[in-house]
Amino acid sequence: MTVLFPTALPTAGWATTRGSRRVAADAAAVRTSPSTPAFNAPTSPNTPALNAPTAAGSAAPGPTAPSPSAPSPTAFAAAVADGIGDTEAAASAARFAAAEAVDAAWRAGASEAMEDVRRGLHLTTHPTNPLGIPLPRPTAETSPLPSAATLPQPPARDAGRDLTPRADTTLVVASGTTHHWSVAWVGDCRAYFLGDTDPATLLTTDHTIGRYLRDRGVPANPRLDLVVTTTARKGGHGVVHGSGPGRLVLLTNGVHRATDQATITHLARTTTDPAEAARALVALTQDDNAAAVVVDLR
């Protein structure tokens, strides 16, 4: 549910679309201070399929009076998640990951949110893991910009031995304030930053087999870009930090694979309302699920 205050302009917006898939397995969530968190709702079977947003919304600062213990008025947390597979379990994992990541990032930051999501996915009470088999906690290294520390992880040696039917998702989460913010991710969800005049800067590096091989000078079939090496359940996550005013754009692969960075820059820069910008971005997808969050840092 999204709560809007008529006297406040939105500072963040999100949108998702099912594309032509059977299940809407991408999710988005966003919170700005002081506001009610906005999460995308489950999609009904009758939702239009092709190139139509299944859900969209905004998060706007409300008239709440600040308190000494309240977060900064410019604080935010946002996430998009891409459930792996065209199943209800994948959609459940993505919705859980996006909502949990925003809650955890709001409390403790983007990197801690990744660990919190992994712990949550492995709880026996969560439907995506009925057997409740624990996995190791993730590790993370930080850098001011993408570097060798945040390049794709090599596939785990025992990755092919896990036969437990557990749903999984890729994820990117961002949180902080205008003065300092962080982005953490797994898989091929992306984050872009737009300053006032410069083209969009890609903050993340895709954790895929294709990227892993090319970074080591090995030619790779484009189909290997569809195979991720890290997920919310497995592998380490990347982290980057930034500062300053601008606009953050979080995207699942359904958007960034359907277009190029120039188009992302144009839509994100020329569409003033963050929610409208998010809707325009997910409308670019051809047939895949897609999710987008746009956050103004002013």
C-alpha positions in Angstrom: 0.0 0.0 0.0 1.3 3.4 -0.9 0.4 6.5 1.2 0.6 9.8 -0.5 0.4 13.2 1.1 -1.1 15.8 -1.2 1.1 18.7 0.1 4.3 16.8 -0.6 6.1 16.1 -3.9 7.3 12.5 -4.4 11.0 11.9 -3.8 11.0 8.3 -5.0 8.9 6.1 -7.3 8.7 2.5 -8.4 7.1 0.4 -11.1 6.9 -3.3 -12.0 5.6 -5.2 -15.0 4.9 -8.8 -15.7 5.7 -8.6 -19.4 4.5 -11.7 -21.2 5.5 -14.0 -18.4 3.1 -16.2 -16.5 4.1 -14.8 -13.1 5.2 -11.3 -12.1 8.4 -12.4 -10.4 10.1 -8.9 -10.2 9.5 -6.7 -7.2 10.3 -3.2 -5.9 10.2 -1.4 -2.6 11.1 2.1 -1.4 11.0 4.2 1.7 11.9 7.9 2.2 12.0 9.8 5.5 9.6 10.4 7.1 7.2 8.3 5.1 5.3 5.1 5.0 7.2 2.4 3.1 5.8 1.5 -0.3 5.9 -2.0 -1.6 4.6 -3.5 -4.8 1.5 -5.6 -4.3 1.0 -9.1 -5.6 -0.4 -9.2 -9.1 -3.8 -10.7 -9.9 -4.1 -13.3 -12.7 -6.2 -10.7 -14.7 -3.4 -8.1 -14.8 -2.6 -7.0 -18.4 0.5 -8.8 -19.6 2.3 -7.0 -22.4 4.3 -3.8 -21.6 1.9 -2.6 -19.0 3.0 -1.8 -15.4 1.4 -4.3 -13.0 2.1 -1.9 -10.1 3.5 1.5 -9.5 3.8 4.0 -6.8 5.6 6.9 -5.0 7.0 7.5 -1.6 6.6 11.1 -0.4 7.8 12.8 2.7 4.9 13.3 5.1 4.1 16.2 7.5 5.5 14.3 10.5 7.4 16.5 12.9 11.0 15.4 13.2 12.2 14.1 16.6 15.8 13.9 17.9 15.9 10.2 17.2 14.3 10.3 13.8 16.3 9.6 10.6 17.4 12.5 8.5 14.6 14.0 6.4 16.7 13.1 3.3 17.1 9.4 4.3 16.0 6.7 1.9 16.1 3.0 1.3 15.1 1.3 -2.0 15.4 -2.1 -3.7 14.4 -4.1 -6.7 14.6 -7.9 -6.9 14.3 -10.3 -9.8 12.9 -13.8 -8.9 14.7 -16.6 -10.6 12.2 -18.5 -12.7 8.6 -18.0 -13.8 7.0 -19.5 -10.7 5.0 -18.2 -7.7 7.9 -19.3 -5.4 10.3 -17.0 -7.4 7.8 -14.1 -7.1 7.5 -14.8 -3.4 11.2 -14.7 -3.0 11.6 -11.5 -4.9 8.8 -9.7 -2.9 10.3 -10.9 0.4 13.8 -9.8 -0.6 12.8 -6.3 -1.8 10.7 -5.6 1.3 13.2 -7.1 3.8 16.1 -5.4 2.1 14.4 -2.0 2.5 13.6 -2.6 6.1 17.1 -3.8 6.9 18.8 -1.1 4.9 16.8 1.5 6.7 18.0 0.2 10.0 21.6 -0.8 9.3 22.6 0.0 5.7 22.7 -1.7 2.3 25.4 -4.3 3.0 23.8 -5.5 6.2 20.5 -5.7 4.2 22.0 -8.4 2.0 22.9 -10.5 5.0 19.5 -10.0 6.5 17.7 -11.1 3.3 19.8 -14.2 3.2 19.0 -15.1 6.8 15.4 -14.5 6.1 15.3 -16.7 3.0 16.7 -19.5 5.1 14.2 -19.4 7.9 12.0 -22.5 8.1 8.9 -20.3 8.3 9.5 -18.8 4.9 7.6 -20.6 2.0 10.6 -20.5 -0.3 12.6 -22.7 2.0 10.4 -25.4 3.5 13.3 -27.5 4.6 15.1 -24.7 6.3 18.6 -25.8 5.2 21.2 -23.1 6.4 23.8 -21.7 4.1 26.9 -19.7 5.0 26.6 -16.0 5.6 27.8 -13.8 2.7 31.0 -11.9 2.6 31.4 -8.5 1.1 34.2 -6.1 0.2 33.7 -2.4 -0.3 35.1 0.1 -2.7 34.3 3.7 -3.7 33.6 2.6 -7.3 33.3 -0.9 -8.9 36.7 -2.6 -8.9 38.2 -6.0 -8.7 36.7 -6.4 -5.3 33.2 -6.3 -6.7 33.7 -8.3 -9.9 31.6 -11.4 -10.5 32.3 -14.3 -8.2 33.4 -17.6 -9.6 30.8 -20.4 -9.5 30.8 -22.4 -6.3 32.2 -25.9 -6.8 29.2 -27.5 -5.2 26.7 -25.3 -7.0 25.4 -28.2 -9.2 24.8 -30.5 -6.2 22.0 -28.5 -4.5 18.8 -30.3 -5.5 16.6 -28.7 -2.8 13.7 -26.9 -4.5 14.2 -23.5 -3.0 13.3 -20.2 -4.7 15.9 -17.6 -5.2 16.3 -14.0 -6.5 18.8 -11.4 -7.5 18.7 -8.1 -5.8 20.1 -4.5 -5.6 19.4 -2.3 -2.6 20.5 1.3 -1.9 20.2 3.4 1.2 21.6 6.5 2.9 21.1 10.2 2.6 22.1 12.9 0.1 25.4 13.3 1.8 26.3 9.6 1.8 24.7 6.5 0.3 25.6 2.9 -0.4 24.5 0.3 -3.0 24.8 -3.5 -2.5 23.8 -6.1 -5.0 23.9 -9.7 -6.2 23.3 -11.1 -9.6 22.6 -8.8 -12.5 20.3 -6.2 -11.0 21.8 -2.8 -11.6 22.2 0.7 -10.1 22.9 3.9 -12.0 23.6 7.4 -10.7 22.8 10.6 -12.6 24.4 13.8 -11.6 22.9 17.1 -12.7 24.5 17.1 -16.1 26.7 14.0 -16.6 25.5 10.8 -18.3 24.3 8.0 -16.1 27.1 6.1 -14.3 26.7 2.4 -13.9 27.6 1.7 -10.2 27.3 -2.1 -10.3 29.0 -4.9 -12.2 26.9 -7.8 -13.4 27.7 -11.0 -11.5 27.3 -13.4 -14.5 29.3 -16.1 -16.1 29.6 -14.0 -19.3 31.1 -11.0 -17.4 33.3 -13.3 -15.3 34.9 -14.8 -18.4 35.3 -11.6 -20.4 37.0 -9.8 -17.4 39.6 -12.5 -17.6 40.1 -12.2 -21.4 38.0 -15.3 -22.3 35.4 -14.9 -25.1 31.9 -15.7 -23.9 28.7 -16.5 -25.6 26.1 -13.8 -24.9 23.8 -16.5 -23.5 26.2 -16.8 -20.6 25.1 -13.3 -19.5 21.9 -15.0 -18.5 23.6 -17.1 -15.9 24.3 -15.3 -12.6 27.1 -16.3 -10.3 25.7 -14.7 -7.1 22.1 -14.6 -5.7 20.4 -13.7 -2.5 21.1 -17.2 -1.3 24.6 -17.9 -2.6 27.9 -16.0 -3.2 29.2 -12.7 -1.9 27.7 -9.3 -2.7 29.2 -6.2 -4.2 29.1 -2.8 -2.4 29.8 0.7 -3.6 29.5 4.1 -1.9 28.7 7.5 -3.2 27.7 11.0 -2.2 26.2 14.2 -3.5 22.8 15.2 -5.0 21.4 13.5 -8.1 19.1 10.6 -9.0 19.6 6.9 -8.3 18.0 4.4 -10.6 17.7 0.7 -9.7 16.8 -1.8 -12.4 16.2 -5.5 -12.9 17.6 -7.1 -16.0 14.2 -6.9 -17.8 14.9 -3.2 -18.2 18.6 -2.9 -18.8 18.7 -5.8 -21.3 16.0 -4.2 -23.4 17.7 -0.9 -23.9 21.0 1.0 -23.6 22.6 3.4 -21.1 21.8 6.4 -23.3 18.1 5.7 -23.2 18.1 5.1 -19.5 19.9 8.4 -19.0 17.4 10.2 -21.2 14.3 8.8 -19.6 15.6 9.2 -16.0 16.8 12.8 -16.6 13.8 14.2 -18.7 11.0 12.7 -16.6 10.6 14.8 -13.5 8.3 12.6 -11.4 10.3 9.6 -10.1 7.2 7.3 -10.4 6.6 8.4 -14.0 10.3 7.8 -14.8 10.1 4.3 -13.3 7.0 3.5 -15.3 8.7 4.7 -18.5 11.7 2.5 -17.8 9.7 -0.7 -17.2 7.7 0.0 -20.4 10.9 -0.6 -22.3 10.9 -4.3 -21.6 9.9 -6.6 -24.5 8.5 -9.7 -22.8 10.4 -10.1 -19.5 9.4 -9.2 -16.0 10.8 -5.8 -15.0 11.1 -3.5 -12.0 12.5 0.0 -11.5 13.0 2.4 -8.6 13.9 6.0 -9.1 15.1 8.1 -6.1 15.8 11.8 -6.0 18.7 12.8 -3.8 18.2 16.5 -3.2 
